[in-house]
Structure formats: C-alpha cells, structure tokens
C-alpha cells in the first residue's frame, strides 16, 4: 500500500547515498598507464567517505568498461540508469602501486536496459583513492 514511498535502492545499496563528486566521462577519457601515480593531474581523487560519479553522454549499452584505479584499494562500481542501480560490481585491485588498469565485463542482462552513470565507491584501502580513466568498449 505504501511501498511507493520507500526508496528500496537506498536500503539495498546504502553506499550510493554517500556524498559524491560528479565528473563527465570526457574528463576521464585519456587512458592512463598502469602503475602511474593515482593522484596525477587529470585523475579524479576520491575523498574518503565519498564517491565518484561519472556521468555518461546518454544511455549506454557497452558490456566492457576499462578503467584505472588505485591499485591497493577495493571499490564497489555501480551502474545506474535514471538514478536506479541496474548493476553493481566489487573489484579489489592488487598491484605494485599506482594505478591498475582493469577491464570489467557486464552480463547481457545487466546492460539490457542500459546505464547513464557509473559510480565508484571506495570500500577498503588506505584512504587515498583515485580513478585515472574510464573507457566504454
């Protein structure tokens, strides 16, 4: 009866309600080399306790997302459409320092309705979080 008043995603994905910094995908479109500095000019540094929201140019359906992130941290990566979560992945990065380049593959069922936003949510690490690039393939 009152279910329309409940924001189910807020309970299902509580980390999505953190404060966020928003950037356009164009700002992170330059591929960064593995092991380059996580906080280099042009990278998006994520303040502890917040998230990074990457706005895409319209609804996208690509199944592979290449990104670089600080190698010694773990991130939840949410794919949203119209503010609703359509897919959530957790990725830990093991590397020798600096950025690790990762290709994340989404299932067909996860991209069926498309996504217009990607959110990087740091969940574990050294409180020094950064994303270097995001490329859709």
Residue, then its C-alpha position, 0 to 999 in steps of 0.5 A: x500500500x505504501x511501498x511507493x514511498x520507500x526508496x528500496x535502492x537506498x536500503x539495498x545499496x546504502x553506499x550510493x547515498x554517500x556524498x559524491x563528486x560528479x565528473x563527465x566521462x570526457x574528463x576521464x577519457x585519456x587512458x592512463x598507464x598502469x602503475x602511474x601515480x593515482x593522484x596525477x593531474x587529470x585523475x579524479x581523487x576520491x575523498x574518503x567517505x565519498x564517491x565518484x560519479x561519472x556521468x555518461x553522454x546518454x544511455x549506454x549499452x557497452x558490456x566492457x568498461x576499462x578503467x584505472x584505479x588505485x591499485x591497493x584499494x577495493x571499490x564497489x562500481x555501480x551502474x545506474x540508469x535514471x538514478x536506479x542501480x541496474x548493476x553493481x560490481x566489487x573489484x579489489x585491485x592488487x598491484x605494485x602501486x599506482x594505478x591498475x588498469x582493469x577491464x570489467x565485463x557486464x552480463x547481457x542482462x545487466x546492460x539490457x536496459x542500459x546505464x547513464x552513470x557509473x559510480x565508484x565507491x571506495x570500500x577498503x584501502x588506505x584512504x587515498x583513492x583515485x580513478x585515472x580513466x574510464x573507457x566504454x568498449 
